[in-house]
Amino acid sequence: QVQLEESGGGLVQAGGSLRLSCAASGRTFSGYGMGWFRQAPGEERQFVAALSWSGRTYYADSVKGRFTISRDNAKNTKYLQMNSLKPEDTAVYYCAAGNRYRDYGLDLRGSYDYWGQGTQVTVSS
């Protein structure tokens, strides 16, 4: 059974930092792209960042220069380092896996096969 489990969310003041982790289990995700999405109350789930199987990175304009996506293949874990957090970054953050051997479409929810349960990030002003 494939599982993605996010961790690292919490409450932080504006300007602070958090690092989210996404641990994968149940299979190796070699060749898969990994994405991060977020969903604020009353809004649709939005693309945040992605890392393709080949190592290319993609970011939403709203987080460019502040967020960094990375991976540790030995631990089968992906990370989202979030710096200079703003109140508008408040949302539930989801990690996803999919887009096997593709370097396109990583900003689309429908491209992903597996999703985690989400972790809450709250940024206070």
Secondary structure, DSSP 8 states (H G I E B T S, - for coil): --EEEEE--EEEETT--EEEEEEEESS--TT-EEEEEEE-TTS--EEEEEE-TTS-EEE-TTTTTTEEEEEEGGGTEEEEEE-S--GGG-EEEEEEEE-TT-SS-TT-GGGEEEE---EEEEEE-
